[in-house]
Amino acid sequence: MRHSKVDWRNSEKSIRRRFALMIDVPIDYEIVEDVLDSIENDTLCVFHPDDERAFDDEFDSKGALLLNKRATLPVSIREWLCLGCQVIKMENSENPKCLAFYQSNLYDAVLPHDSSPPLGPGAFTGHIGLCNRCLPKGNSKTELEAFAFVVAHELVHVFDAMRYVVPAFMDWDQFWKKALKEGTCCDRACWRLDDKRSFLDAYASPNEMAMVAEFWPSSAKRWFNACRKRLARG
């Protein structure tokens, strides 16, 4: 697939505030940039803001729930990435084994679990935290590619969140009233997102590699193998 002409560096969106992506990663800044620049599949299909059946249950012939069946509105990842993630930075986790994580307030801003009124997409925040444990230990090919895989993995979490954040940003009134039915479909939307997260976070699994390969088909397997090799060494 040909690369989009849209450059993530120049992409900004506004809805009562300015959204932009900042990379605050000393020393290894260029590797993070390279992962972003090397996205091969720039198209992400998101839910339509006015789709009243957006979160209806639909199944395949084997009875498996099709999580994103009605997410058919194509958008450019590079153009809209600043909505899903505003900063990639160094940040340690309470879990000493954690390599990195994606954190957002999606459930408060767009998909509230309870009856509380949502903050709306203008209040959405999301960031990727990279822990010291995931940083390259030297300049070997394995170390650099293992780090690239960690960054790509977390970006896939961002893309999954964008399926909901982007339509909310496009037309919040329609998305809230029609797709989310004023909150009654939020639980369904959350279940879908949680299921996708669990598939991706099945570390060192074919699912994890395949989900990264959807966007980096030429590099995912190589990065994946490097990451497994690095983790095996401890």
JOCOR-V467670 format. One record per pair of residues at least 4 apart in sequence whose ideal C-beta (glycine too) atoms are under 7 Angstrom apart, sorted by sequence separation. I is the first residue (numbers start at 0). J is the second residue. D is the distance in whole Angstrom. If there is no record, write none. Layout:
BEGIN
I_J_D + I_J_D
END
This chain:
BEGIN
13_17_6 + 24_28_5 + 27_31_7 + 28_32_6 + 29_33_6 + 30_34_7 + 31_35_7 + 32_36_6 + 33_37_6 + 46_50_6 + 58_62_5 + 59_63_5 + 74_78_7 + 75_79_6 + 76_80_6 + 80_84_6 + 81_85_7 + 104_108_5 + 105_109_5 + 106_110_5 + 107_111_6 + 111_115_5 + 118_122_4 + 129_133_6 + 138_142_7 + 140_144_6 + 141_145_6 + 142_146_7 + 143_147_6 + 144_148_7 + 145_149_7 + 146_150_7 + 147_151_6 + 148_152_6 + 149_153_7 + 150_154_6 + 151_155_7 + 153_157_7 + 154_158_6 + 155_159_7 + 156_160_7 + 157_161_6 + 160_164_6 + 161_165_5 + 163_167_6 + 164_168_6 + 165_169_6 + 167_171_5 + 170_174_6 + 171_175_6 + 172_176_6 + 173_177_5 + 174_178_5 + 175_179_5 + 180_184_5 + 184_188_6 + 185_189_6 + 186_190_6 + 187_191_7 + 188_192_7 + 189_193_6 + 190_194_6 + 191_195_7 + 192_196_6 + 193_197_6 + 194_198_7 + 195_199_6 + 196_200_6 + 197_201_7 + 203_207_7 + 205_209_6 + 206_210_6 + 207_211_7 + 208_212_6 + 209_213_7 + 211_215_6 + 212_216_5 + 215_219_5 + 218_222_5 + 219_223_6 + 220_224_6 + 221_225_6 + 222_226_6 + 223_227_7 + 224_228_6 + 225_229_6 + 226_230_6 + 227_231_6 + 228_232_7 + 5_10_7 + 13_18_7 + 58_63_6 + 74_79_5 + 92_97_4 + 105_110_6 + 106_111_6 + 137_142_5 + 138_143_7 + 174_179_6 + 176_181_6 + 179_184_5 + 201_206_5 + 202_207_6 + 11_17_6 + 12_18_5 + 22_28_6 + 47_53_7 + 58_64_6 + 59_65_6 + 106_112_6 + 111_117_5 + 136_142_6 + 175_181_6 + 178_184_7 + 179_185_6 + 201_207_6 + 11_18_6 + 24_31_5 + 46_53_5 + 58_65_6 + 135_142_4 + 167_174_5 + 212_219_4 + 11_19_5 + 56_64_6 + 57_65_5 + 92_100_6 + 109_117_6 + 135_143_5 + 166_174_5 + 198_206_5 + 199_207_6 + 211_219_4 + 212_220_7 + 22_31_5 + 108_117_6 + 179_188_7 + 22_32_7 + 108_118_4 + 57_68_4 + 107_118_6 + 108_119_6 + 109_120_6 + 135_146_5 + 199_210_5 + 208_219_6 + 108_120_6 + 134_146_6 + 166_178_7 + 198_210_7 + 208_220_6 + 211_223_7 + 7_20_6 + 133_146_6 + 108_122_5 + 109_123_6 + 108_123_4 + 208_223_4 + 53_69_5 + 133_149_5 + 52_69_6 + 105_123_7 + 50_69_6 + 104_123_6 + 103_123_7 + 104_124_5 + 103_124_6 + 103_125_4 + 46_69_6 + 46_70_5 + 101_125_7 + 102_126_6 + 203_227_5 + 45_70_6 + 47_72_5 + 163_188_6 + 44_70_5 + 46_72_7 + 101_127_5 + 102_128_6 + 127_153_5 + 44_71_5 + 45_72_5 + 7_35_6 + 44_72_6 + 99_127_7 + 100_128_5 + 44_73_5 + 45_74_6 + 99_128_6 + 163_192_7 + 99_129_5 + 127_157_7 + 42_73_5 + 43_74_6 + 99_130_6 + 98_130_6 + 125_157_7 + 42_75_7 + 43_76_5 + 97_130_5 + 159_192_6 + 41_75_5 + 98_132_6 + 99_133_5 + 41_76_5 + 98_133_4 + 125_160_6 + 41_77_6 + 92_128_7 + 159_195_5 + 159_196_7 + 3_41_4 + 38_76_6 + 88_126_7 + 90_128_3 + 92_130_6 + 0_39_6 + 2_41_7 + 38_77_7 + 85_124_6 + 91_130_5 + 0_40_5 + 85_125_6 + 86_126_5 + 87_127_4 + 88_128_6 + 89_129_6 + 91_131_7 + 156_196_7 + 84_125_5 + 85_126_6 + 123_164_6 + 83_125_5 + 84_126_6 + 87_129_7 + 84_127_6 + 156_199_7 + 120_164_6 + 155_199_6 + 120_167_4 + 152_199_7 + 120_168_5 + 99_149_5 + 98_149_5 + 120_171_6 + 101_153_5 + 119_171_6 + 100_153_7 + 110_163_6 + 99_153_5 + 109_163_6 + 101_156_4 + 105_160_6 + 109_164_6 + 152_207_7 + 155_210_5 + 31_87_6 + 101_157_6 + 155_211_6 + 103_160_6 + 105_163_7 + 109_167_5 + 105_164_7 + 152_211_6 + 155_214_7 + 20_80_6 + 151_211_5 + 20_81_5 + 19_81_5 + 18_81_5 + 23_86_6 + 24_87_6 + 148_211_7 + 18_82_5 + 20_84_6 + 21_85_7 + 23_87_7 + 24_88_7 + 151_215_6 + 20_85_6 + 21_86_5 + 22_87_5 + 23_88_4 + 24_89_6 + 19_85_7 + 10_77_6 + 18_85_6 + 10_78_5 + 12_81_6 + 5_75_5 + 7_77_4 + 10_80_7 + 11_81_6 + 12_82_6 + 6_77_6 + 10_81_5 + 111_182_6 + 151_222_6 + 3_75_5 + 5_77_5 + 5_78_5 + 7_80_5 + 84_157_5 + 112_185_7 + 3_77_6 + 83_157_4 + 111_185_6 + 112_186_7 + 148_222_4 + 83_158_7 + 110_185_5 + 147_222_5 + 148_223_6 + 83_160_5 + 112_189_7 + 144_221_6 + 148_225_7 + 149_226_7 + 83_161_4 + 110_188_5 + 144_222_5 + 148_226_4 + 82_161_6 + 110_189_5 + 145_225_4 + 83_164_6 + 144_225_4 + 145_226_4 + 76_158_6 + 79_161_6 + 82_164_5 + 82_165_6 + 106_189_7 + 141_225_5 + 145_229_4 + 79_165_5 + 82_168_6 + 141_228_6 + 142_229_7 + 141_229_6 + 74_165_6 + 70_162_5 + 72_166_7 + 67_162_6 + 16_121_6 + 24_129_6 + 14_120_6 + 15_121_4 + 14_121_5 + 27_134_6 + 27_135_6 + 30_143_6 + 34_147_5 + 43_158_6 + 30_146_6 + 34_150_5 + 45_161_6 + 46_162_6 + 30_147_6 + 34_151_5 + 45_162_5 + 46_163_7 + 43_161_6 + 48_166_4 + 27_146_7 + 31_150_6 + 47_166_6 + 45_165_5 + 46_166_5 + 45_166_5 + 48_169_5 + 49_170_7 + 48_170_4 + 49_173_4 + 54_178_7 + 48_173_4 + 53_178_4 + 66_191_5 + 48_174_4 + 51_177_5 + 50_177_7 + 49_177_5 + 50_178_5 + 66_194_6 + 66_195_6 + 48_178_6 + 54_184_4 + 46_178_6 + 54_187_4 + 54_188_5 + 14_168_6 + 12_168_7 + 40_213_6 + 40_214_5 + 39_214_7 + 38_214_6 + 39_215_6 + 38_215_7 + 39_216_6 + 37_215_6 + 39_217_6 + 37_218_6
END
